[in-house]
Amino acid sequence: MQIHLVADKDGIKEWAIIELQGSLRCSDTFDGEMIGNLLWDGSTALFLLGHQVVQGKAKALDNPLVVISKSEQTNRNNIVAIIRKKIIFSSRPKPIVFNLPSV
Protein backbone atom coordinates (compact mmCIF):
# COMPACT_ATOMS: atom_id res chain seq x y z
CA MET A 1 0.00 0.00 0.00
CA GLN A 2 1.37 3.40 -0.93
CA ILE A 3 0.68 6.33 1.39
CA HIS A 4 0.89 9.82 -0.10
CA LEU A 5 2.69 12.24 2.25
CA VAL A 6 2.70 16.01 1.76
CA ALA A 7 5.38 18.23 3.31
CA ASP A 8 4.38 21.42 5.12
CA LYS A 9 4.58 24.58 2.98
CA ASP A 10 7.11 26.07 5.42
CA GLY A 11 9.29 22.96 5.35
CA ILE A 12 9.43 20.02 7.69
CA LYS A 13 9.89 20.81 11.38
CA GLU A 14 12.33 18.75 13.43
CA TRP A 15 11.21 17.51 16.84
CA ALA A 16 12.92 15.43 19.54
CA ILE A 17 11.61 12.81 21.94
CA ILE A 18 12.14 13.37 25.66
CA GLU A 19 12.65 10.08 27.49
CA LEU A 20 12.17 10.24 31.25
CA GLN A 21 12.48 7.51 33.87
CA GLY A 22 9.39 7.42 36.07
CA SER A 23 6.24 9.41 35.46
CA LEU A 24 4.95 12.97 35.42
CA ARG A 25 2.06 13.72 37.72
CA CYS A 26 -0.27 16.56 36.91
CA SER A 27 -3.40 17.67 38.76
CA ASP A 28 -5.09 18.69 35.51
CA THR A 29 -4.53 18.36 31.79
CA PHE A 30 -1.33 20.00 30.57
CA ASP A 31 -2.45 20.23 26.97
CA GLY A 32 -0.64 23.30 25.64
CA GLU A 33 0.86 24.07 29.06
CA MET A 34 4.57 24.38 29.80
CA ILE A 35 5.78 21.48 31.95
CA GLY A 36 9.40 22.56 32.36
CA ASN A 37 12.45 24.27 30.89
CA LEU A 38 14.97 22.46 28.71
CA LEU A 39 18.46 24.00 28.86
CA TRP A 40 21.79 22.95 27.37
CA ASP A 41 25.17 23.07 29.11
CA GLY A 42 27.50 22.00 26.31
CA SER A 43 26.40 18.49 25.35
CA THR A 44 24.45 17.95 28.59
CA ALA A 45 20.71 18.63 28.67
CA LEU A 46 19.16 20.03 31.84
CA PHE A 47 15.41 19.68 32.33
CA LEU A 48 13.91 21.87 35.07
CA LEU A 49 10.62 20.46 36.33
CA GLY A 50 9.14 22.53 39.13
CA HIS A 51 11.66 22.40 42.00
CA GLN A 52 13.71 19.56 40.51
CA VAL A 53 16.38 19.25 37.82
CA VAL A 54 17.40 16.18 35.84
CA GLN A 55 20.43 15.76 33.55
CA GLY A 56 20.44 13.98 30.23
CA LYS A 57 22.15 13.50 26.87
CA ALA A 58 20.95 13.64 23.26
CA LYS A 59 21.17 10.49 21.17
CA ALA A 60 20.46 10.05 17.47
CA LEU A 61 17.69 7.57 16.66
CA ASP A 62 18.70 4.55 14.59
CA ASN A 63 15.58 5.03 12.46
CA PRO A 64 14.00 8.50 12.24
CA LEU A 65 10.28 8.79 12.94
CA VAL A 66 7.76 10.84 10.97
CA VAL A 67 4.80 12.58 12.64
CA ILE A 68 1.84 12.75 10.27
CA SER A 69 -1.63 14.25 10.37
CA LYS A 70 -4.43 13.03 8.15
CA SER A 71 -6.43 15.71 6.34
CA GLU A 72 -10.13 14.86 6.24
CA GLN A 73 -10.82 17.23 3.32
CA THR A 74 -8.16 15.98 0.90
CA ASN A 75 -7.67 12.48 2.35
CA ARG A 76 -3.90 13.08 2.38
CA ASN A 77 -1.35 12.50 5.11
CA ASN A 78 0.53 15.70 5.88
CA ILE A 79 4.01 15.54 7.38
CA VAL A 80 3.98 17.52 10.63
CA ALA A 81 7.55 16.83 11.78
CA ILE A 82 10.46 14.42 11.65
CA ILE A 83 12.10 13.06 14.80
CA ARG A 84 15.82 12.27 14.43
CA LYS A 85 16.98 12.31 18.07
CA LYS A 86 15.86 11.67 21.59
CA ILE A 87 17.00 13.27 24.81
CA ILE A 88 17.49 10.60 27.45
CA PHE A 89 17.16 11.51 31.12
CA SER A 90 18.20 8.30 32.89
CA SER A 91 19.23 9.72 36.27
CA ARG A 92 16.96 10.55 39.18
CA PRO A 93 15.85 14.18 39.55
CA LYS A 94 17.71 16.32 42.07
CA PRO A 95 16.01 18.97 44.19
CA ILE A 96 16.86 22.60 43.51
CA VAL A 97 18.04 24.18 46.76
CA PHE A 98 18.63 27.90 47.13
CA ASN A 99 21.05 29.38 49.64
CA LEU A 100 19.08 32.25 51.07
CA PRO A 101 20.95 34.96 52.97
CA SER A 102 20.19 35.04 56.68
CA VAL A 103 18.43 38.14 57.94
Biopython code that builds the backbone (N, CA, C, O; Angstrom):
import numpy as np
from Bio.PDB.StructureBuilder import StructureBuilder

atoms = [
    (1, "MET", "N", (0.843, -1.173, 0.000)),
    (1, "MET", "CA", (0.000, 0.000, 0.000)),
    (1, "MET", "C", (0.893, 1.242, 0.000)),
    (1, "MET", "O", (1.838, 1.332, 0.783)),
    (2, "GLN", "N", (0.600, 2.163, -0.849)),
    (2, "GLN", "CA", (1.367, 3.401, -0.934)),
    (2, "GLN", "C", (0.596, 4.501, -0.218)),
    (2, "GLN", "O", (-0.600, 4.685, -0.444)),
    (3, "ILE", "N", (1.299, 5.231, 0.653)),
    (3, "ILE", "CA", (0.680, 6.332, 1.387)),
    (3, "ILE", "C", (1.284, 7.624, 0.876)),
    (3, "ILE", "O", (2.503, 7.792, 0.882)),
    (4, "HIS", "N", (0.431, 8.539, 0.434)),
    (4, "HIS", "CA", (0.891, 9.819, -0.095)),
    (4, "HIS", "C", (1.111, 10.786, 1.065)),
    (4, "HIS", "O", (0.183, 11.077, 1.819)),
    (5, "LEU", "N", (2.350, 11.285, 1.209)),
    (5, "LEU", "CA", (2.694, 12.240, 2.251)),
    (5, "LEU", "C", (2.992, 13.590, 1.629)),
    (5, "LEU", "O", (3.654, 13.673, 0.595)),
    (6, "VAL", "N", (2.500, 14.652, 2.261)),
    (6, "VAL", "CA", (2.698, 16.010, 1.758)),
    (6, "VAL", "C", (3.466, 16.811, 2.806)),
    (6, "VAL", "O", (3.056, 16.885, 3.964)),
    (7, "ALA", "N", (4.584, 17.411, 2.391)),
    (7, "ALA", "CA", (5.378, 18.232, 3.314)),
    (7, "ALA", "C", (4.679, 19.557, 3.578)),
    (7, "ALA", "O", (3.931, 20.052, 2.734)),
    (8, "ASP", "N", (4.921, 20.125, 4.741)),
    (8, "ASP", "CA", (4.380, 21.419, 5.123)),
    (8, "ASP", "C", (4.928, 22.494, 4.186)),
    (8, "ASP", "O", (6.063, 22.387, 3.721)),
    (9, "LYS", "N", (4.136, 23.527, 3.905)),
    (9, "LYS", "CA", (4.578, 24.582, 2.980)),
    (9, "LYS", "C", (5.786, 25.348, 3.506)),
    (9, "LYS", "O", (6.551, 25.905, 2.717)),
    (10, "ASP", "N", (5.973, 25.386, 4.827)),
    (10, "ASP", "CA", (7.115, 26.073, 5.425)),
    (10, "ASP", "C", (8.310, 25.150, 5.622)),
    (10, "ASP", "O", (9.310, 25.552, 6.215)),
    (11, "GLY", "N", (8.220, 23.939, 5.140)),
    (11, "GLY", "CA", (9.288, 22.965, 5.350)),
    (11, "GLY", "C", (8.925, 22.030, 6.495)),
    (11, "GLY", "O", (7.940, 22.246, 7.200)),
    (12, "ILE", "N", (9.717, 21.008, 6.666)),
    (12, "ILE", "CA", (9.431, 20.015, 7.693)),
    (12, "ILE", "C", (10.115, 20.420, 8.993)),
    (12, "ILE", "O", (11.319, 20.677, 9.017)),
    (13, "LYS", "N", (9.346, 20.473, 10.066)),
    (13, "LYS", "CA", (9.890, 20.807, 11.380)),
    (13, "LYS", "C", (10.628, 19.595, 11.935)),
    (13, "LYS", "O", (10.312, 18.456, 11.593)),
    (14, "GLU", "N", (11.611, 19.846, 12.791)),
    (14, "GLU", "CA", (12.326, 18.751, 13.430)),
    (14, "GLU", "C", (12.035, 18.773, 14.922)),
    (14, "GLU", "O", (12.260, 19.779, 15.594)),
    (15, "TRP", "N", (11.535, 17.658, 15.431)),
    (15, "TRP", "CA", (11.208, 17.507, 16.840)),
    (15, "TRP", "C", (12.190, 16.533, 17.478)),
    (15, "TRP", "O", (12.985, 15.899, 16.785)),
    (16, "ALA", "N", (12.131, 16.420, 18.795)),
    (16, "ALA", "CA", (12.920, 15.434, 19.536)),
    (16, "ALA", "C", (12.003, 14.763, 20.553)),
    (16, "ALA", "O", (11.018, 15.350, 21.000)),
    (17, "ILE", "N", (12.334, 13.541, 20.907)),
    (17, "ILE", "CA", (11.607, 12.812, 21.939)),
    (17, "ILE", "C", (12.325, 13.042, 23.261)),
    (17, "ILE", "O", (13.554, 13.007, 23.320)),
    (18, "ILE", "N", (11.564, 13.277, 24.316)),
    (18, "ILE", "CA", (12.135, 13.369, 25.656)),
    (18, "ILE", "C", (11.793, 12.084, 26.382)),
    (18, "ILE", "O", (10.622, 11.748, 26.558)),
    (19, "GLU", "N", (12.832, 11.363, 26.804)),
    (19, "GLU", "CA", (12.648, 10.081, 27.490)),
    (19, "GLU", "C", (12.999, 10.253, 28.961)),
    (19, "GLU", "O", (14.148, 10.518, 29.314)),
    (20, "LEU", "N", (11.990, 10.099, 29.809)),
    (20, "LEU", "CA", (12.169, 10.238, 31.253)),
    (20, "LEU", "C", (11.992, 8.891, 31.934)),
    (20, "LEU", "O", (11.238, 8.043, 31.457)),
    (21, "GLN", "N", (12.683, 8.696, 33.043)),
    (21, "GLN", "CA", (12.475, 7.512, 33.874)),
    (21, "GLN", "C", (11.450, 7.900, 34.932)),
    (21, "GLN", "O", (11.597, 8.936, 35.582)),
    (22, "GLY", "N", (10.429, 7.095, 35.112)),
    (22, "GLY", "CA", (9.385, 7.423, 36.074)),
    (22, "GLY", "C", (8.190, 8.010, 35.357)),
    (22, "GLY", "O", (7.951, 7.710, 34.187)),
    (23, "SER", "N", (7.444, 8.838, 36.046)),
    (23, "SER", "CA", (6.236, 9.411, 35.456)),
    (23, "SER", "C", (6.074, 10.861, 35.888)),
    (23, "SER", "O", (6.623, 11.294, 36.901)),
    (24, "LEU", "N", (5.308, 11.597, 35.095)),
    (24, "LEU", "CA", (4.952, 12.972, 35.423)),
    (24, "LEU", "C", (3.550, 12.961, 36.005)),
    (24, "LEU", "O", (2.635, 12.366, 35.437)),
    (25, "ARG", "N", (3.392, 13.618, 37.132)),
    (25, "ARG", "CA", (2.056, 13.724, 37.720)),
    (25, "ARG", "C", (1.570, 15.146, 37.551)),
    (25, "ARG", "O", (2.301, 16.111, 37.773)),
    (26, "CYS", "N", (0.316, 15.247, 37.151)),
    (26, "CYS", "CA", (-0.271, 16.557, 36.914)),
    (26, "CYS", "C", (-1.686, 16.545, 37.487)),
    (26, "CYS", "O", (-2.418, 15.570, 37.318)),
    (27, "SER", "N", (-2.067, 17.619, 38.161)),
    (27, "SER", "CA", (-3.396, 17.675, 38.758)),
    (27, "SER", "C", (-4.484, 17.874, 37.714)),
    (27, "SER", "O", (-5.642, 17.533, 37.954)),
    (28, "ASP", "N", (-4.130, 18.415, 36.573)),
    (28, "ASP", "CA", (-5.092, 18.688, 35.513)),
    (28, "ASP", "C", (-4.413, 18.389, 34.181)),
    (28, "ASP", "O", (-3.248, 17.994, 34.149)),
    (29, "THR", "N", (-5.127, 18.574, 33.103)),
    (29, "THR", "CA", (-4.534, 18.360, 31.789)),
    (29, "THR", "C", (-3.459, 19.413, 31.534)),
    (29, "THR", "O", (-3.632, 20.577, 31.895)),
    (30, "PHE", "N", (-2.352, 19.012, 30.915)),
    (30, "PHE", "CA", (-1.329, 19.995, 30.568)),
    (30, "PHE", "C", (-1.239, 20.162, 29.065)),
    (30, "PHE", "O", (-0.163, 20.401, 28.517)),
    (31, "ASP", "N", (-2.372, 20.035, 28.409)),
    (31, "ASP", "CA", (-2.448, 20.227, 26.967)),
    (31, "ASP", "C", (-2.153, 21.688, 26.638)),
    (31, "ASP", "O", (-2.941, 22.574, 26.968)),
    (32, "GLY", "N", (-1.032, 21.934, 25.998)),
    (32, "GLY", "CA", (-0.643, 23.296, 25.644)),
    (32, "GLY", "C", (0.058, 24.048, 26.769)),
    (32, "GLY", "O", (0.463, 25.196, 26.580)),
    (33, "GLU", "N", (0.207, 23.427, 27.927)),
    (33, "GLU", "CA", (0.861, 24.068, 29.063)),
    (33, "GLU", "C", (2.354, 23.749, 29.062)),
    (33, "GLU", "O", (2.781, 22.729, 28.520)),
    (34, "MET", "N", (3.135, 24.625, 29.668)),
    (34, "MET", "CA", (4.565, 24.380, 29.802)),
    (34, "MET", "C", (4.791, 23.483, 31.019)),
    (34, "MET", "O", (4.299, 23.778, 32.108)),
    (35, "ILE", "N", (5.534, 22.390, 30.834)),
    (35, "ILE", "CA", (5.778, 21.478, 31.953)),
    (35, "ILE", "C", (7.175, 21.647, 32.539)),
    (35, "ILE", "O", (7.457, 21.123, 33.617)),
    (36, "GLY", "N", (8.049, 22.365, 31.850)),
    (36, "GLY", "CA", (9.401, 22.558, 32.355)),
    (36, "GLY", "C", (10.243, 23.335, 31.372)),
    (36, "GLY", "O", (9.774, 23.719, 30.300)),
    (37, "ASN", "N", (11.489, 23.565, 31.742)),
    (37, "ASN", "CA", (12.448, 24.271, 30.890)),
    (37, "ASN", "C", (13.564, 23.316, 30.499)),
    (37, "ASN", "O", (14.127, 22.624, 31.347)),
    (38, "LEU", "N", (13.877, 23.285, 29.216)),
    (38, "LEU", "CA", (14.974, 22.463, 28.709)),
    (38, "LEU", "C", (16.135, 23.388, 28.378)),
    (38, "LEU", "O", (16.013, 24.278, 27.537)),
    (39, "LEU", "N", (17.263, 23.171, 29.048)),
    (39, "LEU", "CA", (18.455, 23.996, 28.860)),
    (39, "LEU", "C", (19.611, 23.104, 28.450)),
    (39, "LEU", "O", (19.609, 21.903, 28.720)),
    (40, "TRP", "N", (20.604, 23.702, 27.792)),
    (40, "TRP", "CA", (21.793, 22.951, 27.371)),
    (40, "TRP", "C", (23.020, 23.553, 28.020)),
    (40, "TRP", "O", (23.198, 24.771, 28.024)),
    (41, "ASP", "N", (23.868, 22.694, 28.569)),
    (41, "ASP", "CA", (25.171, 23.072, 29.114)),
    (41, "ASP", "C", (26.201, 22.252, 28.349)),
    (41, "ASP", "O", (26.597, 21.172, 28.788)),
    (42, "GLY", "N", (26.632, 22.772, 27.204)),
    (42, "GLY", "CA", (27.500, 22.000, 26.311)),
    (42, "GLY", "C", (26.699, 20.878, 25.684)),
    (42, "GLY", "O", (25.706, 21.129, 25.000)),
    (43, "SER", "N", (27.120, 19.639, 25.911)),
    (43, "SER", "CA", (26.396, 18.492, 25.351)),
    (43, "SER", "C", (25.419, 17.880, 26.355)),
    (43, "SER", "O", (24.744, 16.899, 26.045)),
    (44, "THR", "N", (25.344, 18.456, 27.556)),
    (44, "THR", "CA", (24.448, 17.945, 28.594)),
    (44, "THR", "C", (23.144, 18.730, 28.587)),
    (44, "THR", "O", (23.147, 19.961, 28.570)),
    (45, "ALA", "N", (22.033, 18.006, 28.600)),
    (45, "ALA", "CA", (20.715, 18.634, 28.673)),
    (45, "ALA", "C", (20.295, 18.723, 30.134)),
    (45, "ALA", "O", (20.504, 17.787, 30.906)),
    (46, "LEU", "N", (19.709, 19.839, 30.504)),
    (46, "LEU", "CA", (19.160, 20.030, 31.843)),
    (46, "LEU", "C", (17.672, 20.300, 31.693)),
    (46, "LEU", "O", (17.267, 21.201, 30.958)),
    (47, "PHE", "N", (16.858, 19.516, 32.394)),
    (47, "PHE", "CA", (15.407, 19.676, 32.328)),
    (47, "PHE", "C", (14.925, 20.097, 33.710)),
    (47, "PHE", "O", (15.014, 19.330, 34.669)),
    (48, "LEU", "N", (14.411, 21.329, 33.804)),
    (48, "LEU", "CA", (13.913, 21.867, 35.066)),
    (48, "LEU", "C", (12.415, 21.605, 35.143)),
    (48, "LEU", "O", (11.639, 22.110, 34.331)),
    (49, "LEU", "N", (12.023, 20.813, 36.126)),
    (49, "LEU", "CA", (10.617, 20.455, 36.335)),
    (49, "LEU", "C", (10.215, 20.909, 37.730)),
    (49, "LEU", "O", (10.530, 20.244, 38.717)),
    (50, "GLY", "N", (9.531, 22.023, 37.812)),
    (50, "GLY", "CA", (9.140, 22.529, 39.128)),
    (50, "GLY", "C", (10.359, 22.859, 39.955)),
    (50, "GLY", "O", (11.149, 23.726, 39.581)),
    (51, "HIS", "N", (10.527, 22.165, 41.100)),
    (51, "HIS", "CA", (11.659, 22.398, 41.997)),
    (51, "HIS", "C", (12.698, 21.289, 41.887)),
    (51, "HIS", "O", (13.442, 21.028, 42.832)),
    (52, "GLN", "N", (12.743, 20.634, 40.719)),
    (52, "GLN", "CA", (13.708, 19.557, 40.507)),
    (52, "GLN", "C", (14.401, 19.748, 39.165)),
    (52, "GLN", "O", (13.858, 20.367, 38.249)),
    (53, "VAL", "N", (15.618, 19.202, 39.065)),
    (53, "VAL", "CA", (16.378, 19.249, 37.820)),
    (53, "VAL", "C", (16.890, 17.844, 37.528)),
    (53, "VAL", "O", (17.271, 17.107, 38.437)),
    (54, "VAL", "N", (16.894, 17.487, 36.257)),
    (54, "VAL", "CA", (17.398, 16.184, 35.842)),
    (54, "VAL", "C", (18.341, 16.406, 34.660)),
    (54, "VAL", "O", (18.084, 17.252, 33.803)),
    (55, "GLN", "N", (19.443, 15.632, 34.619)),
    (55, "GLN", "CA", (20.434, 15.756, 33.552)),
    (55, "GLN", "C", (20.259, 14.647, 32.534)),
    (55, "GLN", "O", (19.868, 13.529, 32.869)),
    (56, "GLY", "N", (20.559, 14.978, 31.274)),
    (56, "GLY", "CA", (20.445, 13.980, 30.227)),
    (56, "GLY", "C", (21.381, 14.259, 29.071)),
    (56, "GLY", "O", (22.136, 15.231, 29.080)),
    (57, "LYS", "N", (21.320, 13.391, 28.078)),
    (57, "LYS", "CA", (22.150, 13.502, 26.865)),
    (57, "LYS", "C", (21.275, 13.252, 25.648)),
    (57, "LYS", "O", (20.291, 12.517, 25.719)),
    (58, "ALA", "N", (21.642, 13.870, 24.526)),
    (58, "ALA", "CA", (20.946, 13.641, 23.260)),
    (58, "ALA", "C", (21.564, 12.444, 22.556)),
    (58, "ALA", "O", (22.778, 12.240, 22.594)),
    (59, "LYS", "N", (20.715, 11.661, 21.917)),
    (59, "LYS", "CA", (21.169, 10.488, 21.172)),
    (59, "LYS", "C", (20.401, 10.440, 19.860)),
    (59, "LYS", "O", (19.187, 10.639, 19.833)),
    (60, "ALA", "N", (21.115, 10.176, 18.778)),
    (60, "ALA", "CA", (20.461, 10.049, 17.468)),
    (60, "ALA", "C", (19.682, 8.736, 17.414)),
    (60, "ALA", "O", (20.159, 7.705, 17.886)),
    (61, "LEU", "N", (18.486, 8.782, 16.838)),
    (61, "LEU", "CA", (17.694, 7.569, 16.660)),
    (61, "LEU", "C", (18.278, 6.741, 15.525)),
    (61, "LEU", "O", (18.757, 7.292, 14.534)),
    (62, "ASP", "N", (18.240, 5.429, 15.664)),
    (62, "ASP", "CA", (18.705, 4.552, 14.588)),
    (62, "ASP", "C", (17.839, 4.714, 13.346)),
    (62, "ASP", "O", (18.345, 4.734, 12.224)),
    (63, "ASN", "N", (16.534, 4.830, 13.552)),
    (63, "ASN", "CA", (15.577, 5.030, 12.460)),
    (63, "ASN", "C", (14.723, 6.249, 12.775)),
    (63, "ASN", "O", (13.967, 6.228, 13.747)),
    (64, "PRO", "N", (14.822, 7.312, 11.979)),
    (64, "PRO", "CA", (14.003, 8.498, 12.238)),
    (64, "PRO", "C", (12.510, 8.166, 12.175)),
    (64, "PRO", "O", (12.086, 7.247, 11.473)),
    (65, "LEU", "N", (11.732, 8.939, 12.926)),
    (65, "LEU", "CA", (10.280, 8.794, 12.942)),
    (65, "LEU", "C", (9.649, 9.985, 12.238)),
    (65, "LEU", "O", (10.206, 11.082, 12.246)),
    (66, "VAL", "N", (8.496, 9.771, 11.634)),
    (66, "VAL", "CA", (7.759, 10.844, 10.974)),
    (66, "VAL", "C", (6.429, 11.016, 11.693)),
    (66, "VAL", "O", (5.720, 10.041, 11.939)),
    (67, "VAL", "N", (6.093, 12.258, 12.029)),
    (67, "VAL", "CA", (4.804, 12.577, 12.638)),
    (67, "VAL", "C", (3.897, 13.051, 11.515)),
    (67, "VAL", "O", (4.225, 13.999, 10.802)),
    (68, "ILE", "N", (2.746, 12.384, 11.358)),
    (68, "ILE", "CA", (1.835, 12.749, 10.271)),
    (68, "ILE", "C", (0.466, 13.109, 10.827)),
    (68, "ILE", "O", (0.096, 12.710, 11.931)),
    (69, "SER", "N", (-0.266, 13.864, 10.043)),
    (69, "SER", "CA", (-1.632, 14.251, 10.370)),
    (69, "SER", "C", (-2.479, 14.031, 9.128)),
    (69, "SER", "O", (-2.141, 14.503, 8.042)),
    (70, "LYS", "N", (-3.579, 13.313, 9.294)),
    (70, "LYS", "CA", (-4.435, 13.029, 8.146)),
    (70, "LYS", "C", (-5.419, 14.173, 7.934)),
    (70, "LYS", "O", (-6.103, 14.598, 8.865)),
    (71, "SER", "N", (-5.483, 14.663, 6.705)),
    (71, "SER", "CA", (-6.426, 15.714, 6.344)),
    (71, "SER", "C", (-7.736, 15.071, 5.911)),
    (71, "SER", "O", (-7.757, 14.260, 4.985)),
    (72, "GLU", "N", (-8.821, 15.428, 6.574)),
    (72, "GLU", "CA", (-10.133, 14.858, 6.242)),
    (72, "GLU", "C", (-10.656, 15.389, 4.902)),
    (72, "GLU", "O", (-11.361, 14.675, 4.189)),
    (73, "GLN", "N", (-10.316, 16.634, 4.555)),
    (73, "GLN", "CA", (-10.823, 17.227, 3.316)),
    (73, "GLN", "C", (-10.179, 16.611, 2.079)),
    (73, "GLN", "O", (-10.874, 16.277, 1.119)),
    (74, "THR", "N", (-8.863, 16.459, 2.096)),
    (74, "THR", "CA", (-8.158, 15.984, 0.901)),
    (74, "THR", "C", (-7.794, 14.507, 0.977)),
    (74, "THR", "O", (-7.322, 13.936, -0.006)),
    (75, "ASN", "N", (-8.008, 13.881, 2.138)),
    (75, "ASN", "CA", (-7.672, 12.478, 2.349)),
    (75, "ASN", "C", (-6.176, 12.215, 2.138)),
    (75, "ASN", "O", (-5.783, 11.142, 1.679)),
    (76, "ARG", "N", (-5.352, 13.211, 2.480)),
    (76, "ARG", "CA", (-3.902, 13.085, 2.379)),
    (76, "ARG", "C", (-3.302, 13.049, 3.772)),
    (76, "ARG", "O", (-3.911, 13.506, 4.740)),
    (77, "ASN", "N", (-2.112, 12.504, 3.860)),
    (77, "ASN", "CA", (-1.355, 12.496, 5.109)),
    (77, "ASN", "C", (-0.296, 13.581, 5.028)),
    (77, "ASN", "O", (0.623, 13.500, 4.212)),
    (78, "ASN", "N", (-0.420, 14.589, 5.866)),
    (78, "ASN", "CA", (0.526, 15.696, 5.878)),
    (78, "ASN", "C", (1.639, 15.417, 6.879)),
    (78, "ASN", "O", (1.381, 14.953, 7.990)),
    (79, "ILE", "N", (2.874, 15.700, 6.485)),
    (79, "ILE", "CA", (4.011, 15.539, 7.384)),
    (79, "ILE", "C", (4.043, 16.734, 8.331)),
    (79, "ILE", "O", (4.157, 17.878, 7.891)),
    (80, "VAL", "N", (3.943, 16.469, 9.621)),
    (80, "VAL", "CA", (3.980, 17.518, 10.632)),
    (80, "VAL", "C", (5.423, 17.776, 11.059)),
    (80, "VAL", "O", (5.851, 18.926, 11.160)),
    (81, "ALA", "N", (6.171, 16.695, 11.311)),
    (81, "ALA", "CA", (7.554, 16.833, 11.777)),
    (81, "ALA", "C", (8.296, 15.527, 11.567)),
    (81, "ALA", "O", (7.697, 14.480, 11.320)),
    (82, "ILE", "N", (9.615, 15.615, 11.672)),
    (82, "ILE", "CA", (10.456, 14.424, 11.650)),
    (82, "ILE", "C", (11.241, 14.399, 12.962)),
    (82, "ILE", "O", (11.696, 15.437, 13.442)),
    (83, "ILE", "N", (11.392, 13.218, 13.529)),
    (83, "ILE", "CA", (12.101, 13.056, 14.796)),
    (83, "ILE", "C", (13.370, 12.262, 14.520)),
    (83, "ILE", "O", (13.308, 11.090, 14.150)),
    (84, "ARG", "N", (14.527, 12.909, 14.703)),
    (84, "ARG", "CA", (15.818, 12.269, 14.434)),
    (84, "ARG", "C", (16.612, 11.957, 15.704)),
    (84, "ARG", "O", (17.570, 11.184, 15.660)),
    (85, "LYS", "N", (16.217, 12.557, 16.841)),
    (85, "LYS", "CA", (16.975, 12.312, 18.067)),
    (85, "LYS", "C", (16.043, 12.249, 19.268)),
    (85, "LYS", "O", (14.898, 12.701, 19.230)),
    (86, "LYS", "N", (16.580, 11.671, 20.328)),
    (86, "LYS", "CA", (15.858, 11.673, 21.593)),
    (86, "LYS", "C", (16.805, 12.153, 22.679)),
    (86, "LYS", "O", (18.017, 11.950, 22.607)),
    (87, "ILE", "N", (16.235, 12.785, 23.672)),
    (87, "ILE", "CA", (17.000, 13.274, 24.806)),
    (87, "ILE", "C", (16.671, 12.347, 25.965)),
    (87, "ILE", "O", (15.529, 12.282, 26.420)),
    (88, "ILE", "N", (17.685, 11.630, 26.436)),
    (88, "ILE", "CA", (17.489, 10.603, 27.452)),
    (88, "ILE", "C", (17.876, 11.152, 28.820)),
    (88, "ILE", "O", (19.009, 11.584, 29.033)),
    (89, "PHE", "N", (16.928, 11.129, 29.734)),
    (89, "PHE", "CA", (17.158, 11.511, 31.123)),
    (89, "PHE", "C", (17.058, 10.235, 31.951)),
    (89, "PHE", "O", (15.966, 9.832, 32.351)),
    (90, "SER", "N", (18.206, 9.598, 32.207)),
    (90, "SER", "CA", (18.197, 8.304, 32.890)),
    (90, "SER", "C", (18.491, 8.405, 34.383)),
    (90, "SER", "O", (18.325, 7.428, 35.113)),
    (91, "SER", "N", (18.923, 9.567, 34.838)),
    (91, "SER", "CA", (19.229, 9.719, 36.266)),
    (91, "SER", "C", (17.991, 10.201, 37.027)),
    (91, "SER", "O", (17.014, 10.661, 36.438)),
    (92, "ARG", "N", (18.065, 10.080, 38.340)),
    (92, "ARG", "CA", (16.964, 10.551, 39.182)),
    (92, "ARG", "C", (17.009, 12.078, 39.268)),
    (92, "ARG", "O", (18.089, 12.666, 39.218)),
    (93, "PRO", "N", (15.854, 12.723, 39.398)),
    (93, "PRO", "CA", (15.847, 14.182, 39.551)),
    (93, "PRO", "C", (16.479, 14.603, 40.881)),
    (93, "PRO", "O", (16.402, 13.887, 41.880)),
    (94, "LYS", "N", (17.096, 15.766, 40.863)),
    (94, "LYS", "CA", (17.710, 16.316, 42.072)),
    (94, "LYS", "C", (16.931, 17.565, 42.468)),
    (94, "LYS", "O", (16.515, 18.335, 41.602)),
    (95, "PRO", "N", (16.730, 17.772, 43.761)),
    (95, "PRO", "CA", (16.006, 18.974, 44.188)),
    (95, "PRO", "C", (16.853, 20.224, 43.967)),
    (95, "PRO", "O", (18.077, 20.189, 44.086)),
    (96, "ILE", "N", (16.192, 21.312, 43.648)),
    (96, "ILE", "CA", (16.863, 22.603, 43.508)),
    (96, "ILE", "C", (16.798, 23.279, 44.874)),
    (96, "ILE", "O", (15.714, 23.527, 45.405)),
    (97, "VAL", "N", (17.962, 23.573, 45.434)),
    (97, "VAL", "CA", (18.039, 24.182, 46.760)),
    (97, "VAL", "C", (18.704, 25.539, 46.613)),
    (97, "VAL", "O", (19.765, 25.660, 46.001)),
    (98, "PHE", "N", (18.080, 26.547, 47.173)),
    (98, "PHE", "CA", (18.626, 27.897, 47.130)),
    (98, "PHE", "C", (19.276, 28.217, 48.470)),
    (98, "PHE", "O", (18.742, 27.875, 49.525)),
    (99, "ASN", "N", (20.416, 28.868, 48.422)),
    (99, "ASN", "CA", (21.046, 29.378, 49.642)),
    (99, "ASN", "C", (20.541, 30.793, 49.853)),
    (99, "ASN", "O", (20.971, 31.728, 49.177)),
    (100, "LEU", "N", (19.632, 30.938, 50.790)),
    (100, "LEU", "CA", (19.076, 32.252, 51.072)),
    (100, "LEU", "C", (19.926, 32.948, 52.131)),
    (100, "LEU", "O", (20.359, 32.316, 53.094)),
    (101, "PRO", "N", (20.164, 34.245, 51.956)),
    (101, "PRO", "CA", (20.950, 34.958, 52.969)),
    (101, "PRO", "C", (20.158, 35.054, 54.275)),
    (101, "PRO", "O", (18.942, 35.244, 54.269)),
    (102, "SER", "N", (20.867, 34.920, 55.379)),
    (102, "SER", "CA", (20.189, 35.045, 56.676)),
    (102, "SER", "C", (19.938, 36.518, 56.964)),
    (102, "SER", "O", (20.711, 37.395, 56.577)),
    (103, "VAL", "N", (18.836, 36.758, 57.653)),
    (103, "VAL", "CA", (18.429, 38.137, 57.939)),
    (103, "VAL", "C", (18.890, 38.554, 59.298)),
    (103, "VAL", "O", (18.639, 39.685, 59.714)),
]
sb = StructureBuilder()
sb.init_structure("model")
sb.init_model(0)
sb.init_chain("A")
sb.init_seg("    ")
for serial, (resi, resn, name, xyz) in enumerate(atoms, 1):
    if name == "N":
        sb.init_residue(resn, " ", resi, " ")
    sb.init_atom(name, np.array(xyz, "f"), 0.0, 1.0, " ", f" {name:<3s}", serial, name[0])
structure = sb.get_structure()
